[in-house]
Amino acid sequence: MRASLKILTCNKNVDVNGKSVIFSDDDNTLLSCLLKGGINVNNHCNEGFCGSCRANLIHGKVKYISKPLAFVHDSEILVCCSIPITNIKIEIVE
């Protein structure tokens, strides 16, 4: 009988506007992590089309789970369709 193993990713620290939240295996996207952590983030389409969830990536790396269609600069990310692959620091301008 083989034991089944669930491979877990390591939790990632997300520093946003001076507040820290943890991205865990339960989070589908950075947006879900931020909202769960009580951080207000503009969002609309939740699929990378509109760009309303734009944030400045100060430090770290993210991966897009779906390629955004909205234009983003090199220093920007869309939190609705990305996940952190390292600890990150972001800035959300309200």
GROMACS elastic network, one bead per residue, 0.5 to 0.9 nm:
[ bonds ]
;  ai    aj funct       b0    kb
    8    11     6  0.87782   500
    8    25     6  0.68151   500
    9    12     6  0.87452   500
    9    24     6  0.76899   500
    9    25     6  0.64791   500
   10    23     6  0.88359   500
   10    24     6  0.73162   500
   10    25     6  0.79309   500
   11    22     6  0.64257   500
   11    23     6  0.55938   500
   11    25     6  0.71579   500
   11    87     6  0.85656   500
   12    21     6  0.85675   500
   12    22     6  0.57141   500
   12    23     6  0.50518   500
   12    24     6  0.67398   500
   12    84     6  0.68241   500
   12    85     6  0.74636   500
   12    86     6  0.62324   500
   12    88     6  0.76350   500
   13    20     6  0.68323   500
   13    21     6  0.61156   500
   13    23     6  0.62856   500
   13    24     6  0.89981   500
   13    84     6  0.86836   500
   13    86     6  0.79358   500
   13    88     6  0.64225   500
   13    89     6  0.83267   500
   14    19     6  0.82133   500
   14    20     6  0.56385   500
   14    21     6  0.52493   500
   14    22     6  0.58306   500
   14    23     6  0.67053   500
   14    30     6  0.87606   500
   14    33     6  0.89409   500
   14    34     6  0.85683   500
   14    84     6  0.80636   500
   14    86     6  0.89882   500
   14    87     6  0.59876   500
   14    88     6  0.50770   500
   14    89     6  0.58523   500
   14    90     6  0.74628   500
   15    18     6  0.60574   500
   15    19     6  0.55738   500
   15    21     6  0.64965   500
   15    22     6  0.86347   500
   15    87     6  0.81537   500
   15    88     6  0.62542   500
   15    90     6  0.61937   500
   15    91     6  0.83134   500
   16    19     6  0.52461   500
   16    20     6  0.62353   500
   16    21     6  0.78575   500
   16    34     6  0.85503   500
   16    39     6  0.83549   500
   16    88     6  0.84310   500
   16    89     6  0.58821   500
   16    91     6  0.54966   500
   16    92     6  0.70239   500
   17    20     6  0.83898   500
   17    89     6  0.81897   500
   17    90     6  0.68226   500
   17    91     6  0.52307   500
   17    92     6  0.66285   500
   17    93     6  0.86968   500
   18    89     6  0.87457   500
   18    91     6  0.85270   500
   19    39     6  0.84640   500
   20    37     6  0.85519   500
   20    89     6  0.89691   500
   21    33     6  0.75192   500
   21    34     6  0.71083   500
   21    36     6  0.89401   500
   21    37     6  0.60160   500
   21    39     6  0.89623   500
   22    33     6  0.72961   500
   22    34     6  0.86783   500
   22    37     6  0.80845   500
   23    26     6  0.79861   500
   23    27     6  0.63380   500
   23    29     6  0.85094   500
   23    30     6  0.71791   500
   23    33     6  0.57710   500
   23    34     6  0.83446   500
   23    83     6  0.82334   500
   23    84     6  0.76271   500
   23    87     6  0.89874   500
   24    27     6  0.55888   500
   24    28     6  0.87582   500
   24    33     6  0.78628   500
   25    28     6  0.76556   500
   26    33     6  0.85608   500
   27    30     6  0.72400   500
   27    31     6  0.85631   500
   27    32     6  0.59587   500
   27    33     6  0.55780   500
   27    36     6  0.88283   500
   27    83     6  0.86873   500
   28    31     6  0.81642   500
   28    32     6  0.63866   500
   28    33     6  0.77050   500
   28    81     6  0.86894   500
   28    82     6  0.86877   500
   28    83     6  0.76630   500
   29    32     6  0.53285   500
   29    33     6  0.64893   500
   29    34     6  0.87696   500
   29    65     6  0.81564   500
   29    79     6  0.68193   500
   29    80     6  0.59735   500
   29    81     6  0.59598   500
   29    82     6  0.55884   500
   29    83     6  0.52903   500
   29    84     6  0.85402   500
   30    33     6  0.50327   500
   30    34     6  0.61111   500
   30    35     6  0.85979   500
   30    78     6  0.86135   500
   30    80     6  0.62596   500
   30    81     6  0.73398   500
   30    82     6  0.58930   500
   30    83     6  0.52999   500
   30    84     6  0.71977   500
   31    34     6  0.51588   500
   31    35     6  0.61206   500
   31    36     6  0.84438   500
   31    41     6  0.74749   500
   31    43     6  0.83352   500
   31    46     6  0.82684   500
   31    53     6  0.79181   500
   31    78     6  0.85466   500
   31    81     6  0.77130   500
   31    82     6  0.80473   500
   31    83     6  0.87263   500
   32    35     6  0.52478   500
   32    36     6  0.59937   500
   32    37     6  0.84840   500
   32    79     6  0.85679   500
   32    80     6  0.76215   500
   33    36     6  0.51711   500
   33    37     6  0.61476   500
   33    38     6  0.88478   500
   33    39     6  0.87674   500
   34    38     6  0.64442   500
   34    39     6  0.52089   500
   34    40     6  0.74410   500
   34    41     6  0.74509   500
   34    79     6  0.86946   500
   35    38     6  0.51563   500
   35    39     6  0.52705   500
   35    40     6  0.63541   500
   35    41     6  0.70733   500
   36    39     6  0.74459   500
   37    40     6  0.89515   500
   40    94     6  0.87565   500
   41    52     6  0.86286   500
   41    53     6  0.63418   500
   41    54     6  0.88424   500
   41    79     6  0.88517   500
   41    92     6  0.74055   500
   41    94     6  0.79458   500
   42    52     6  0.57642   500
   42    53     6  0.52026   500
   42    54     6  0.81590   500
   42    94     6  0.78138   500
   43    46     6  0.64322   500
   43    50     6  0.84577   500
   43    51     6  0.80015   500
   43    52     6  0.52502   500
   43    54     6  0.86244   500
   43    79     6  0.89028   500
   43    80     6  0.75376   500
   44    47     6  0.85602   500
   44    49     6  0.89630   500
   44    50     6  0.70839   500
   44    51     6  0.83914   500
   44    52     6  0.64693   500
   44    53     6  0.76645   500
   45    48     6  0.69059   500
   45    49     6  0.64250   500
   45    50     6  0.62211   500
   45    51     6  0.83981   500
   45    52     6  0.81831   500
   45    80     6  0.83393   500
   46    49     6  0.77071   500
   46    50     6  0.82868   500
   46    52     6  0.89722   500
   46    53     6  0.81515   500
   46    79     6  0.86016   500
   46    80     6  0.50199   500
   46    81     6  0.70122   500
   47    50     6  0.79739   500
   47    66     6  0.75877   500
   47    67     6  0.87966   500
   47    68     6  0.72354   500
   47    69     6  0.86008   500
   47    80     6  0.61609   500
   47    81     6  0.59299   500
   48    51     6  0.61314   500
   48    52     6  0.86195   500
   48    53     6  0.83337   500
   48    66     6  0.76332   500
   48    67     6  0.71916   500
   48    69     6  0.57705   500
   48    70     6  0.60557   500
   48    78     6  0.65206   500
   48    79     6  0.84022   500
   48    80     6  0.63653   500
   48    81     6  0.59110   500
   49    52     6  0.86738   500
   49    68     6  0.61789   500
   49    70     6  0.50081   500
   49    71     6  0.87961   500
   50    53     6  0.80836   500
   50    68     6  0.88460   500
   50    69     6  0.77603   500
   50    70     6  0.56966   500
   50    71     6  0.88636   500
   51    54     6  0.55379   500
   51    68     6  0.83060   500
   51    69     6  0.83402   500
   51    70     6  0.53170   500
   51    71     6  0.73051   500
   51    72     6  0.78055   500
   51    77     6  0.89727   500
   51    78     6  0.65163   500
   51    80     6  0.89171   500
   52    78     6  0.79782   500
   53    77     6  0.82538   500
   53    78     6  0.54948   500
   53    79     6  0.58363   500
   53    80     6  0.64545   500
   53    92     6  0.83180   500
   54    72     6  0.78290   500
   54    76     6  0.65989   500
   54    77     6  0.57269   500
   54    79     6  0.65924   500
   54    80     6  0.85937   500
   54    92     6  0.72285   500
   54    93     6  0.83910   500
   55    75     6  0.85707   500
   55    76     6  0.55402   500
   55    77     6  0.53963   500
   55    78     6  0.62578   500
   55    79     6  0.69836   500
   55    90     6  0.63888   500
   55    91     6  0.56488   500
   55    93     6  0.70484   500
   56    75     6  0.58095   500
   56    77     6  0.63215   500
   56    78     6  0.88650   500
   56    89     6  0.86147   500
   56    90     6  0.54489   500
   56    91     6  0.50197   500
   56    92     6  0.64577   500
   56    93     6  0.81913   500
   57    60     6  0.73246   500
   57    61     6  0.81217   500
   57    62     6  0.88311   500
   57    74     6  0.87593   500
   57    75     6  0.54959   500
   57    76     6  0.54266   500
   57    77     6  0.63814   500
   57    88     6  0.75491   500
   57    89     6  0.63220   500
   57    91     6  0.66415   500
   58    75     6  0.73353   500
   58    76     6  0.86421   500
   58    88     6  0.75142   500
   58    89     6  0.53317   500
   58    90     6  0.52864   500
   58    91     6  0.70520   500
   59    87     6  0.80550   500
   59    88     6  0.53781   500
   59    90     6  0.70301   500
   60    84     6  0.78332   500
   60    85     6  0.78654   500
   60    86     6  0.56617   500
   60    87     6  0.58317   500
   60    89     6  0.65662   500
   60    90     6  0.87404   500
   61    83     6  0.87817   500
   61    84     6  0.60703   500
   61    85     6  0.56980   500
   61    86     6  0.55556   500
   61    87     6  0.75198   500
   61    88     6  0.65570   500
   62    77     6  0.80935   500
   62    82     6  0.62663   500
   62    83     6  0.54377   500
   62    85     6  0.51874   500
   62    86     6  0.70412   500
   62    87     6  0.89921   500
   62    88     6  0.79320   500
   63    66     6  0.88316   500
   63    81     6  0.85402   500
   63    82     6  0.54406   500
   63    83     6  0.54174   500
   63    84     6  0.62226   500
   63    85     6  0.64443   500
   64    67     6  0.59252   500
   64    68     6  0.76513   500
   64    77     6  0.88379   500
   64    78     6  0.84870   500
   64    79     6  0.89162   500
   64    81     6  0.56878   500
   64    83     6  0.64140   500
   64    84     6  0.88110   500
   65    68     6  0.89935   500
   65    81     6  0.56402   500
   65    82     6  0.55886   500
   65    83     6  0.71358   500
   66    81     6  0.58811   500
   66    82     6  0.75152   500
   67    81     6  0.75762   500
   67    82     6  0.88359   500
   68    71     6  0.75512   500
   68    72     6  0.82200   500
   68    78     6  0.74261   500
   68    81     6  0.71328   500
   69    72     6  0.87679   500
   70    78     6  0.86044   500
   72    75     6  0.79131   500
   72    76     6  0.57051   500
   72    77     6  0.65455   500
   72    78     6  0.76854   500
   73    76     6  0.52079   500
   73    77     6  0.78516   500
   74    77     6  0.80282   500
   76    90     6  0.89179   500
   77    80     6  0.89536   500
   77    81     6  0.87953   500
   77    82     6  0.75636   500
   77    90     6  0.88810   500
   78    81     6  0.61486   500
   78    82     6  0.64814   500
   79    82     6  0.53191   500
   79    83     6  0.74989   500
   80    83     6  0.86805   500
   84    87     6  0.67310   500
   84    88     6  0.67648   500
   85    88     6  0.83276   500
